[in-house]
Amino acid sequence: MKILRRSLVAVLLLIVALTGPVWGRDWAKDPPWVEVQFAPLVAVVGDVHGAWPQFADSVEAVGMAKRLPGQDFRLAWTGGKAVLVFVGDYGDRGEYTHEVYDSIMDLEAQAQKAGGKVIPIFGNHETLLLNGTVEKWAKTLKPPKQQHYQNTIDSFNKTGTEFHKAISADGKYGAWIRRRPLFAVINGWLFIHGGLSDPGQTRSDLAADYREAVDGENWSGQTMMAEKSVLWNRKWWEDDLLVQRDLKLLGVGGVVFGHTIGALGEPGKIIAKNRKIVAIDVGMCPAIGPGKPAGLLISVDNNGIMSFKACYGGGIKEDLLKTNVSVPPVEGLRRNGTDGRPVLPSQKR
């Protein structure tokens, strides 16, 4: 009888395994936000929107990867132990959404083997992909915008990857998207897609709302689609009181964001404001912007001073700002006991 009972249980488990969904996010392995308390070198790339050539030029401009000769859509990680952040919106508009996803996944794996880290953040166009809006707009919008979303569908189908299966909860790309963090905090700065929300929220509140939406597959609710949320909000940078309030609530010294082309000035340029805000959506996709590559490079010297530098195609670089790293003492980092700035252990006094 005991053997029969065990056999029945085994059969039931097998049926569940074969028929039940593969999807189920492990929040311990893939937390709602990623925190790196100290990283001496951080690169950031803004909204890609399916523009693989400009994407490749951007990661090359910040020294994180290079093209592999004779291999289409393949990149080799060159960032060593650096951290590379993408702030979301990998698809739509351009022709190479599928290829962009593949390249970012590949760079994730390569960086991990090298001791580095790639952090691709969730963007509002990831929401549009998962809630069916991309497919809807591919049918209902007028040209040329209609083609911007048909391009996403075509990028999968033309490679023999059926679109619906690919973005489903059990599909390779759908499962990967569903595991993206909502934001990252690195060296005491916030890295996020749309920016700051109104009303403001703490990290814990953002994480709780995000987790509830993802677990419930609620891609059309307030967390994912609210106009003033961290995925969608615009022009928040014009309200100094909002910025001051939200940075305090989040416990960060500044914010790097994408989402809005030319948010702080000229499209095609990475621009800083008040040494607290850096906008990096340059419009790298030719369908909606200047179509030029760009990325942000953040380096930390032995005195804990962070230098922000805009990097463009052709080796052009532009200094943006310098500020102190603002992080609590962690392993491999200690306070200098005078001005509170963290210094590397190699510094002897």
DRENDOSE-53808 format. One record per residue (C-alpha): x, y, z; residue in one letter. Coordinates in steps of 0.001 Angstrom, whole numbers, plus 500000, padded with zeros to 6 digits. Layout:
! residues N
XYZA...
***
This chain:
! residues 349
500000500000500000M502803502409500921K504567501677497635I501322502289495719L500756505581497532R504270506766496723R503794505783493113S500573507790492894L502274510834494443V505130510535491965A502683510378489062V500801513441490336L504033515402490710L505030514433487191L501673515627485833I502069518960487629V505600519330486295A504488518634482743L501313520693482714T501919523466485236G503640526756484398P507401526979484612V507191530619485657W507587531608489284G510021534331490320R512486533486493054D512589536847494825W515630535844496882A517588535156493705K516047537998491672D515119540725494176P512858543680493313P515854545977493424W519616545437493239V521990547182495603E525739547469495089V527126549441497986Q530436550177496324F531597549782492730A534699551616491460P533505551561487843L529899551762486661V528622552199483104A525039553071482214V523223552864478878V519839554428478254G516768553401476258D517747551135473339V514367550625471608H515506547887469274G518427549850467833A521103547142467971W523849548973466014P523603552039468268Q523328549776471320F526560548029470350A528298551356469722D527116552592473139S528511549677475137V531742550022473176E531846553758473950A531800553059477704V534369550274477354G532117547415478460M532006545302475282A533136545107471680K531791543534468522R533061540087467566L534431540261463996P532448538244461496G529681537423463984Q526433539310463555D524817540609466756F527528539170469021R529489541130471615L532420540231473839A532485541518477417W535470543808478036T534321545405481296G536199543079483634G534771543500487146K532816546657486317A529054547084486663V526963547798483554L523409549088484017V520689549282481376F517729551436482417V515036549583480463G513079549944477222D515000547391475192Y512416546930472457G509883548598470150D510435551166467435R513713549775466091G514084546583464073E516187544491466463Y514297543932469724T514998540179469687H518696540740469006E518996543356471764V517510540964474319Y519877538196473198D522913540446473452S522049541689476935I521444538143478194M524760537066476699D526607539993478299L525024539098481657E526540535633481489A529932536832480248Q530202539540482893A529369537110485681Q532167534779484584K534604537721484559A533596538928488029G531566541848486675G527840542489486739K525182543494484221V521960544938485665I519147545309483110P516304547264484745I512589546989483950F511202549774481740G507730550934480763N508015549340477314H508568546002479016E505160546604480595T503662547376477171L505100544145475812L503670542004478598L500205543606478807N499466543241475096G499776546905474164T502633546311471717V500536543850469735E497478546113469928K499366549148468684W500923547109465876A497350546711464586K495698550015465494T498187552881465300L498641554830462102K501917554674460146P504741555166460876P504089554481464590K502269551266463769Q505485549872462293Q507410550780465461H505530548031467288Y505203545612464392Q509015545693464303N509072544084467733T506830541210466661I508718540758463386D512096540643465154S511011537415466867F509040535810464047N511720536373461404K514180534284463431T511718531427463840G510899532385467426T507123532539467770E506298535893469363F503572534853471819H505527531876473099K508694533940473416A507162536587475684I504936534244477689S505663533596481350A507264530287480369D509079531652477308G512772532491477311K512267536222476891Y509054536569478877G510576534810481887A513727536936481671W511752540183481492I509681539130484502R512880538709486534R514146542262485948R514639544536488971P512616547739489159L515668549784490106F519240549624491373A521112551562494043V524853551776493403I527348553914495311N524400555582497003G522755556655493710W519450555487492237L519322553975488738F515771553697487430I513797553923484203H511394556849484467G512781558576487522G511063559804490667L507398559258491463S504674561579492707D503739560990495443P507123559738496578G507712556222497849Q510338554447499891T512365551589498456R510340549097500480S507026550468499223D508204550398495610L509473546854496046A506250545625497677A504044547107494951D506290545759492204Y506387542289493684R502611542169494017E502141543247490390A504679540772489001V503418537825491054D499862538625489999G500775539174486326E499070542550486697N500799544433483894W497963546935483433S497466548077487030G498615551229488801Q502106549967489604T502873549314485965M500818551976484203M500232554965486519A501239558225484864E503198559503487885K504926556215488714S508661555541488537V508124553882485147L506151556685483493W506577560011485281N507923562978483314R508955566530484158K509449565617487822W512952567072487469W511412570555487194E510105570331490783D513066570845493124D510973570124496216L509776566816494757L513364565851493946V514565566728497421Q511678564837499033R511993561690496927D515773561419497211L515393561618500991K512608559002501019L514733556662498913L517904557324500890G520010558167497833V522289560996496831G521110561323493237G519321559625490352V520228558418486855V517212557837484582F516086557309480997G512554557312479521H512465560892478188T514619561939475233I516377565208475941G514741565519479361A517229568107480588L518054569744477293G519297568724473872E518304565294472443P521370563190471811G523154564500474903K523592563114478409I522980566018480772I523303566564484527A521361568948486742K522236570278490201N524765567470490708R521790565278491684K520133564243488402I521529562681485215V519308562073482164A520645559424479764I517909558796477178D519655560275474153V517236558890471555G519668556296470196M516943554699468062C516799556539464689P513025556016464504A512450558494467342I515683560386467971G519081561461466656P520152557809466442G523560558332467996K525268556070470559P525980557264474088A526564556008477604G527461557221481066L530675556206482810L531030556622486583I534413556074488192S535475556335491837V538967557386492882D540856556354496037N539339559259497972N535771558158497269G535102560868494682I532690559806491938M533281561299488494S530448561194485940F531476561282482293K529313561170479147A530744558929476426C529746559216472777Y530685557551469513G534098558298468060G535755558413471473G534163561736472453I533893562179476243K532487564995478351E532857565582482086D529482566053483810L529955566217487573L531891565037490592K530489564102493974T531258561996497039N530257558370497277V527561558145499937S527420554594501263V527651552940504668P530880551129505572P530999547704503919V533552544952503510E536429546248501424G535644549851502275L536176551937505392R535523555511506518R538482557844506774N537216559282510052G537499562939509019T535059564003506336D533033560794506144G534067559900502625R534772556208502070P538315555283501034V539815552099499728L541673549815502152P544839550265500087S545143553841501329Q547510553958504306K547485556843506739R
***
